[in-house]
């Protein structure tokens, strides 16, 4: 299970009876959820993937992953969070009635974190429509849903809309943070009061209220509006035609005001350049780095994948510079029979 900056990046789809969401039924078998939400809950399905042990992501994310996905058309197209399907060789989708359907990868956008899969036979459910995630502001109400219908649904509030920098060279400029925490977050659906899809579950976080606020567990959701501009191209080609961002293969964390290398992707550009865990990042191409987000912005502004960057580092109190030829993260990972 991969650990995030302040939480985990992997969530199971198995709902345990004592982990209750809203009280889904009132006396008399009346639902406690808006009818618009009840109507779309069957569109949330379980996603189970297996990944060969020799694939690079198997070490950090596991060789078996479980989470959720959301059916978004009548032909079995499902949106989920990308790390569930990264390097998968088998994908199984399970609907709320327990029926299993084989599926395959349609596309994966590393920049947003969204993944698309399609079942061989479309699930017999009504698809969930995209909503407008920009409509969610602080203290807006919504519902988080996993596979399992009303018993796997939790009423939440938006605790924040802010930038999120993930240690794995990932940046969202307007992430959605919700409370209380949903225990089975990976690929879960953030559903608006009107029954539309507003976001897809990515992380469990300890500080959902934001920096400087008391620790309060919650979840981070990738806004569905982040998918809309690239959706058609992902469906048609599986990846974007724009030049890929430069990638270093560094896991970077902030510690006591410094940017520290917390891990390195084996065989990636940083590894080949000789960087090590606990190295301290100071500057990129002569520009001082303020924080993780600033590091990524400067890196991605340096040119496309394959560009050469110069990093000023510190190791054991000694400063040094290293030149690194960046790579394409999509080529680092393998899919299918590659």
The 8 nearest C-alpha neighbors of each residue, nearest first, counted from 0:
[[1, 60, 9, 61, 59, 2, 8, 7],
 [0, 2, 60, 59, 8, 7, 9, 3],
 [1, 3, 7, 8, 6, 0, 4, 5],
 [4, 2, 6, 7, 5, 8, 1, 165],
 [5, 3, 6, 166, 165, 2, 252, 7],
 [6, 4, 204, 3, 205, 7, 206, 2],
 [7, 5, 204, 3, 203, 2, 4, 205],
 [6, 8, 2, 3, 203, 9, 202, 1],
 [7, 9, 202, 1, 3, 2, 201, 6],
 [8, 10, 185, 7, 0, 1, 11, 202],
 [11, 9, 185, 183, 184, 66, 12, 65],
 [12, 10, 65, 66, 183, 13, 185, 9],
 [11, 13, 66, 65, 183, 67, 45, 14],
 [12, 14, 11, 15, 183, 65, 66, 146],
 [15, 13, 12, 16, 151, 18, 183, 147],
 [16, 14, 18, 17, 13, 19, 151, 12],
 [15, 17, 18, 14, 19, 150, 151, 13],
 [16, 18, 15, 19, 14, 20, 150, 151],
 [19, 17, 16, 15, 20, 14, 182, 151],
 [20, 18, 17, 21, 16, 150, 151, 153],
 [19, 21, 153, 152, 151, 22, 150, 18],
 [22, 20, 153, 23, 154, 152, 19, 150],
 [21, 23, 24, 20, 31, 25, 19, 150],
 [22, 24, 31, 21, 149, 30, 150, 32],
 [25, 23, 30, 29, 31, 28, 22, 26],
 [24, 26, 29, 28, 30, 31, 27, 23],
 [27, 25, 28, 29, 24, 30, 31, 23],
 [26, 28, 29, 25, 24, 30, 31, 23],
 [29, 27, 24, 26, 25, 30, 23, 31],
 [28, 30, 25, 24, 27, 26, 31, 23],
 [31, 29, 24, 32, 23, 25, 28, 33],
 [30, 32, 23, 24, 25, 29, 22, 33],
 [33, 31, 30, 34, 37, 23, 36, 149],
 [32, 34, 36, 35, 37, 31, 192, 30],
 [35, 33, 37, 36, 38, 32, 30, 194],
 [34, 36, 194, 38, 33, 193, 37, 39],
 [37, 35, 194, 33, 34, 38, 39, 40],
 [38, 36, 34, 40, 39, 35, 32, 33],
 [37, 39, 35, 36, 40, 34, 41, 194],
 [40, 38, 36, 41, 37, 42, 127, 194],
 [39, 41, 42, 148, 37, 43, 38, 36],
 [42, 40, 43, 39, 124, 95, 148, 44],
 [43, 41, 70, 40, 69, 39, 126, 124],
 [44, 42, 69, 146, 41, 40, 68, 145],
 [45, 43, 94, 146, 68, 67, 93, 69],
 [44, 46, 67, 93, 92, 146, 66, 12],
 [47, 45, 92, 67, 66, 65, 91, 68],
 [48, 46, 65, 91, 64, 90, 92, 66],
 [49, 47, 90, 64, 89, 63, 87, 91],
 [48, 50, 63, 89, 87, 62, 88, 64],
 [49, 51, 87, 62, 88, 86, 63, 52],
 [52, 50, 53, 54, 62, 49, 88, 57],
 [51, 53, 54, 57, 62, 50, 58, 55],
 [52, 54, 51, 55, 57, 50, 58, 56],
 [55, 53, 57, 51, 52, 56, 86, 333],
 [54, 56, 57, 58, 53, 332, 59, 265],
 [55, 57, 58, 59, 54, 60, 86, 61],
 [58, 56, 61, 62, 60, 55, 54, 59],
 [57, 59, 56, 61, 60, 55, 62, 52],
 [58, 60, 1, 56, 57, 61, 0, 55],
 [61, 59, 0, 1, 57, 56, 58, 62],
 [62, 60, 57, 63, 58, 59, 0, 64],
 [61, 63, 50, 57, 49, 52, 51, 64],
 [64, 62, 49, 61, 48, 50, 65, 47],
 [65, 63, 48, 47, 83, 61, 49, 62],
 [66, 64, 47, 11, 12, 46, 48, 10],
 [65, 67, 12, 11, 185, 46, 186, 10],
 [66, 68, 186, 45, 46, 187, 44, 12],
 [67, 69, 79, 186, 44, 78, 43, 77],
 [68, 70, 43, 77, 78, 42, 44, 71],
 [69, 71, 77, 42, 126, 76, 72, 127],
 [70, 72, 126, 127, 77, 76, 69, 128],
 [73, 71, 126, 74, 76, 70, 75, 127],
 [74, 72, 75, 126, 121, 71, 76, 125],
 [75, 73, 121, 72, 76, 120, 117, 118],
 [74, 76, 121, 118, 117, 73, 122, 72],
 [77, 75, 117, 72, 74, 71, 70, 116],
 [78, 76, 70, 69, 116, 115, 71, 117],
 [77, 79, 115, 69, 68, 114, 116, 70],
 [80, 78, 68, 186, 114, 113, 115, 81],
 [81, 79, 186, 113, 114, 82, 112, 83],
 [80, 82, 114, 113, 112, 83, 84, 107],
 [81, 83, 85, 84, 80, 112, 60, 9],
 [82, 84, 81, 85, 64, 80, 48, 65],
 [85, 83, 87, 82, 81, 86, 48, 114],
 [84, 86, 82, 87, 83, 81, 56, 334],
 [87, 85, 334, 333, 50, 84, 332, 88],
 [88, 86, 50, 84, 85, 49, 89, 48],
 [87, 89, 335, 50, 49, 86, 334, 90],
 [90, 88, 49, 48, 87, 91, 50, 103],
 [91, 89, 48, 102, 47, 101, 103, 92],
 [90, 92, 101, 47, 100, 102, 46, 48],
 [91, 93, 46, 100, 45, 99, 101, 47],
 [94, 92, 99, 45, 98, 44, 97, 100],
 [93, 95, 44, 97, 96, 98, 45, 92],
 [94, 96, 147, 97, 146, 41, 44, 148],
 [97, 95, 94, 98, 93, 147, 41, 99],
 [96, 98, 94, 95, 93, 99, 45, 147],
 [97, 99, 93, 94, 96, 100, 95, 92],
 [100, 98, 93, 92, 97, 91, 94, 101],
 [99, 101, 92, 91, 118, 93, 102, 98],
 [102, 100, 91, 118, 90, 119, 92, 99],
 [103, 101, 118, 90, 117, 119, 91, 100],
 [102, 104, 116, 117, 90, 105, 118, 101],
 [103, 105, 116, 106, 115, 117, 102, 84],
 [106, 104, 116, 115, 237, 234, 117, 103],
 [237, 107, 105, 115, 233, 238, 104, 114],
 [106, 108, 114, 113, 81, 109, 238, 115],
 [109, 107, 110, 113, 112, 111, 238, 114],
 [108, 110, 112, 111, 107, 113, 81, 329],
 [109, 111, 108, 112, 169, 170, 113, 244],
 [112, 110, 113, 109, 108, 225, 226, 171],
 [111, 113, 109, 81, 108, 110, 80, 114],
 [114, 112, 81, 80, 108, 111, 107, 79],
 [113, 115, 81, 107, 79, 80, 78, 106],
 [116, 114, 78, 106, 105, 77, 79, 104],
 [115, 117, 104, 105, 77, 103, 76, 102],
 [118, 116, 76, 75, 102, 103, 77, 105],
 [117, 119, 102, 75, 120, 101, 121, 100],
 [118, 120, 102, 101, 121, 117, 100, 75],
 [119, 121, 118, 122, 75, 100, 74, 101],
 [122, 120, 75, 74, 118, 123, 119, 73],
 [123, 121, 124, 75, 120, 94, 118, 100],
 [122, 124, 121, 125, 73, 94, 42, 75],
 [125, 123, 122, 42, 41, 126, 70, 73],
 [124, 126, 42, 127, 39, 123, 41, 73],
 [127, 125, 71, 70, 72, 42, 124, 128],
 [126, 128, 71, 39, 42, 195, 70, 196],
 [129, 127, 195, 196, 71, 130, 126, 194],
 [128, 130, 196, 195, 197, 127, 131, 223],
 [129, 131, 195, 196, 197, 132, 128, 223],
 [130, 132, 133, 134, 197, 224, 129, 223],
 [131, 133, 197, 134, 222, 135, 224, 223],
 [134, 132, 135, 131, 224, 136, 222, 197],
 [133, 135, 132, 131, 136, 139, 130, 197],
 [136, 134, 133, 132, 139, 137, 157, 131],
 [135, 137, 139, 138, 134, 157, 160, 159],
 [136, 138, 157, 159, 139, 158, 160, 135],
 [139, 137, 157, 156, 158, 136, 140, 159],
 [140, 138, 157, 136, 156, 137, 135, 141],
 [141, 139, 156, 155, 138, 157, 142, 154],
 [140, 142, 191, 155, 190, 192, 154, 156],
 [143, 141, 154, 190, 153, 155, 189, 144],
 [142, 144, 189, 153, 188, 152, 190, 154],
 [145, 143, 152, 188, 187, 151, 142, 153],
 [144, 146, 187, 151, 43, 147, 67, 152],
 [145, 147, 44, 43, 45, 95, 148, 67],
 [146, 148, 95, 151, 145, 150, 149, 14],
 [149, 147, 40, 151, 150, 146, 41, 152],
 [148, 150, 152, 151, 23, 147, 37, 40],
 [149, 151, 152, 148, 23, 147, 20, 19],
 [152, 150, 147, 149, 145, 148, 144, 20],
 [153, 151, 144, 149, 20, 143, 150, 21],
 [152, 154, 20, 21, 143, 142, 155, 144],
 [153, 155, 142, 21, 141, 143, 20, 152],
 [156, 154, 178, 141, 142, 140, 179, 177],
 [157, 155, 140, 138, 177, 139, 178, 158],
 [156, 158, 177, 138, 139, 137, 159, 176],
 [159, 157, 177, 176, 208, 137, 138, 156],
 [158, 160, 176, 137, 157, 175, 161, 208],
 [161, 159, 175, 174, 173, 176, 136, 137],
 [162, 160, 173, 174, 159, 172, 163, 175],
 [161, 163, 172, 173, 171, 174, 164, 160],
 [162, 164, 171, 170, 174, 172, 165, 161],
 [163, 165, 170, 292, 169, 291, 166, 171],
 [166, 164, 169, 167, 170, 168, 4, 163],
 [165, 167, 251, 250, 168, 252, 4, 164],
 [166, 168, 250, 165, 169, 249, 251, 248],
 [169, 167, 166, 165, 295, 170, 250, 249],
 [170, 168, 165, 167, 164, 110, 166, 171],
 [169, 171, 164, 163, 165, 172, 292, 168],
 [172, 170, 163, 162, 173, 174, 164, 169],
 [171, 173, 162, 174, 163, 161, 170, 164],
 [174, 172, 161, 162, 160, 171, 175, 163],
 [173, 175, 161, 160, 221, 171, 162, 172],
 [174, 176, 220, 160, 219, 159, 221, 222],
 [177, 175, 219, 159, 158, 218, 207, 157],
 [178, 176, 157, 158, 218, 156, 217, 155],
 [179, 177, 217, 180, 155, 156, 158, 157],
 [178, 180, 217, 155, 177, 181, 216, 156],
 [179, 181, 217, 178, 218, 216, 182, 177],
 [180, 182, 183, 184, 179, 218, 217, 153],
 [183, 181, 184, 180, 10, 18, 203, 11],
 [184, 182, 10, 11, 181, 12, 185, 66],
 [183, 185, 10, 200, 187, 181, 182, 186],
 [186, 184, 10, 66, 200, 201, 187, 9],
 [187, 185, 67, 200, 79, 80, 68, 199],
 [188, 186, 200, 145, 67, 184, 185, 199],
 [189, 187, 199, 144, 143, 190, 198, 200],
 [188, 190, 143, 198, 197, 142, 199, 196],
 [191, 189, 196, 142, 195, 197, 194, 141],
 [190, 192, 141, 193, 194, 195, 197, 196],
 [191, 193, 194, 141, 36, 190, 33, 35],
 [192, 194, 191, 35, 195, 36, 190, 33],
 [193, 195, 36, 35, 191, 192, 190, 39],
 [196, 194, 130, 128, 191, 129, 190, 193],
 [195, 197, 129, 190, 130, 198, 128, 189],
 [198, 196, 132, 223, 130, 189, 190, 222],
 [197, 199, 222, 223, 189, 221, 220, 196],
 [200, 198, 188, 220, 221, 186, 187, 189],
 [201, 199, 220, 186, 187, 185, 184, 202],
 [200, 202, 185, 220, 219, 8, 80, 186],
 [203, 201, 8, 219, 218, 7, 204, 200],
 [202, 204, 218, 6, 7, 217, 219, 8],
 [205, 203, 6, 5, 217, 218, 206, 216],
 [204, 206, 216, 215, 5, 214, 207, 6],
 [207, 205, 214, 215, 208, 209, 204, 216],
 [206, 208, 217, 209, 216, 215, 176, 204],
 [209, 207, 158, 206, 212, 159, 215, 210],
 [208, 210, 207, 206, 212, 211, 159, 158],
 [211, 209, 212, 206, 208, 213, 207, 214],
 [210, 212, 209, 213, 208, 214, 206, 207],
 [213, 211, 210, 209, 208, 214, 206, 215],
 [212, 214, 215, 211, 206, 208, 209, 210],
 [215, 213, 206, 205, 212, 216, 208, 207],
 [214, 216, 206, 205, 207, 213, 208, 217],
 [217, 215, 205, 180, 204, 207, 206, 214],
 [216, 218, 180, 178, 207, 179, 204, 177],
 [219, 217, 203, 177, 204, 202, 176, 180],
 [218, 220, 176, 202, 175, 201, 200, 203],
 [221, 219, 200, 175, 199, 198, 201, 222],
 [220, 222, 198, 199, 174, 223, 175, 200],
 [223, 221, 198, 224, 225, 132, 197, 220],
 [222, 224, 198, 225, 197, 226, 132, 221],
 [225, 223, 227, 226, 222, 132, 131, 133],
 [226, 224, 223, 222, 227, 111, 228, 221],
 [227, 225, 224, 223, 230, 229, 228, 111],
 [226, 228, 230, 224, 229, 225, 223, 231],
 [229, 227, 226, 230, 225, 224, 231, 232],
 [230, 228, 227, 232, 226, 231, 233, 239],
 [229, 231, 227, 233, 232, 226, 228, 234],
 [232, 230, 234, 233, 229, 235, 228, 227],
 [233, 231, 235, 234, 230, 229, 236, 239],
 [232, 234, 237, 238, 230, 106, 236, 231],
 [235, 233, 231, 232, 237, 236, 105, 230],
 [234, 236, 232, 233, 237, 231, 105, 238],
 [237, 235, 233, 238, 232, 234, 106, 239],
 [106, 238, 236, 233, 105, 234, 235, 107],
 [239, 237, 233, 236, 106, 107, 108, 240],
 [238, 240, 241, 232, 233, 237, 229, 236],
 [239, 241, 242, 238, 232, 243, 236, 233],
 [240, 242, 239, 243, 244, 238, 303, 229],
 [243, 241, 303, 240, 244, 304, 239, 302],
 [244, 242, 304, 303, 241, 327, 245, 239],
 [243, 245, 303, 304, 299, 246, 242, 327],
 [304, 246, 244, 325, 303, 326, 299, 327],
 [245, 247, 326, 325, 327, 328, 248, 244],
 [248, 246, 268, 269, 325, 249, 326, 267],
 [247, 249, 264, 267, 263, 269, 246, 268],
 [250, 248, 263, 247, 251, 262, 264, 269],
 [251, 249, 262, 166, 167, 261, 260, 263],
 [250, 252, 260, 166, 261, 259, 249, 258],
 [253, 251, 259, 258, 166, 261, 254, 260],
 [252, 254, 258, 257, 259, 256, 255, 291],
 [255, 253, 257, 256, 252, 258, 259, 251],
 [256, 254, 257, 253, 258, 259, 252, 290],
 [255, 257, 254, 253, 258, 290, 289, 259],
 [258, 256, 254, 253, 255, 259, 279, 280],
 [259, 257, 253, 280, 279, 252, 251, 254],
 [258, 260, 279, 252, 251, 277, 278, 261],
 [261, 259, 251, 276, 277, 278, 262, 250],
 [262, 260, 250, 276, 251, 259, 277, 252],
 [261, 263, 250, 276, 260, 249, 264, 251],
 [262, 264, 249, 248, 250, 265, 270, 269],
 [265, 263, 248, 267, 266, 249, 270, 262],
 [264, 266, 267, 270, 263, 55, 248, 271],
 [265, 267, 270, 271, 264, 268, 269, 331],
 [266, 268, 270, 248, 264, 265, 269, 271],
 [267, 269, 247, 271, 270, 325, 248, 326],
 [270, 268, 272, 247, 271, 274, 267, 248],
 [269, 271, 273, 267, 272, 268, 266, 274],
 [272, 270, 268, 273, 269, 266, 267, 274],
 [271, 273, 269, 270, 274, 323, 268, 321],
 [274, 272, 270, 271, 269, 275, 321, 268],
 [275, 273, 269, 270, 272, 278, 276, 271],
 [276, 274, 278, 277, 273, 260, 263, 270],
 [275, 277, 260, 262, 261, 278, 263, 274],
 [278, 276, 260, 259, 261, 279, 275, 314],
 [277, 279, 314, 260, 276, 275, 313, 259],
 [278, 280, 259, 313, 312, 258, 260, 277],
 [281, 279, 312, 258, 259, 282, 311, 278],
 [280, 282, 311, 312, 288, 287, 279, 258],
 [281, 283, 287, 311, 286, 288, 285, 310],
 [282, 284, 310, 286, 285, 309, 311, 287],
 [285, 283, 309, 286, 308, 310, 282, 311],
 [284, 286, 283, 282, 287, 311, 309, 310],
 [287, 285, 282, 283, 284, 288, 297, 281],
 [286, 288, 282, 281, 285, 289, 283, 284],
 [287, 289, 282, 294, 281, 290, 293, 286],
 [290, 288, 293, 287, 294, 291, 292, 258],
 [289, 291, 293, 292, 288, 294, 258, 253],
 [292, 290, 294, 293, 295, 164, 258, 253],
 [293, 291, 295, 294, 164, 290, 296, 170],
 [292, 294, 296, 290, 291, 295, 289, 288],
 [295, 293, 291, 297, 292, 296, 288, 298],
 [294, 296, 298, 292, 297, 293, 299, 291],
 [297, 295, 293, 299, 298, 294, 300, 292],
 [296, 298, 300, 294, 295, 299, 293, 301],
 [299, 297, 295, 301, 300, 296, 294, 245],
 [298, 300, 296, 301, 297, 244, 245, 295],
 [299, 301, 297, 298, 302, 296, 303, 295],
 [302, 300, 298, 299, 297, 306, 303, 308],
 [301, 303, 300, 306, 299, 304, 245, 244],
 [304, 302, 244, 245, 242, 243, 306, 305],
 [245, 305, 303, 326, 244, 327, 306, 243],
 [304, 306, 325, 326, 324, 303, 245, 307],
 [307, 305, 304, 325, 302, 324, 303, 308],
 [306, 308, 324, 323, 325, 305, 322, 309],
 [309, 307, 323, 322, 284, 324, 310, 306],
 [308, 310, 322, 284, 321, 283, 323, 320],
 [311, 309, 283, 321, 320, 282, 312, 284],
 [310, 312, 320, 282, 281, 319, 283, 280],
 [313, 311, 280, 319, 279, 281, 318, 320],
 [312, 314, 318, 279, 317, 278, 316, 319],
 [315, 313, 278, 317, 316, 318, 279, 312],
 [314, 316, 317, 313, 278, 318, 277, 279],
 [317, 315, 314, 313, 318, 279, 278, 312],
 [318, 316, 314, 313, 315, 319, 312, 278],
 [319, 317, 313, 312, 314, 316, 320, 311],
 [320, 318, 312, 311, 313, 317, 321, 314],
 [319, 321, 311, 310, 312, 309, 322, 318],
 [320, 322, 310, 309, 323, 311, 319, 272],
 [321, 323, 309, 308, 310, 307, 324, 320],
 [324, 322, 308, 307, 325, 272, 309, 321],
 [323, 325, 307, 305, 306, 268, 308, 326],
 [324, 326, 305, 245, 246, 247, 306, 304],
 [325, 327, 246, 304, 305, 245, 328, 268],
 [328, 326, 304, 329, 330, 246, 245, 243],
 [327, 329, 331, 330, 246, 326, 332, 248],
 [328, 330, 331, 327, 332, 109, 333, 243],
 [331, 329, 328, 332, 327, 333, 326, 334],
 [332, 330, 328, 329, 327, 333, 267, 326],
 [331, 333, 330, 329, 86, 55, 334, 328],
 [334, 332, 86, 337, 331, 54, 335, 330],
 [333, 335, 86, 337, 336, 87, 88, 332],
 [334, 336, 88, 337, 87, 333, 86, 89],
 [335, 337, 334, 88, 333, 86, 87, 51],
 [336, 335, 334, 333, 332, 86, 88, 54]]
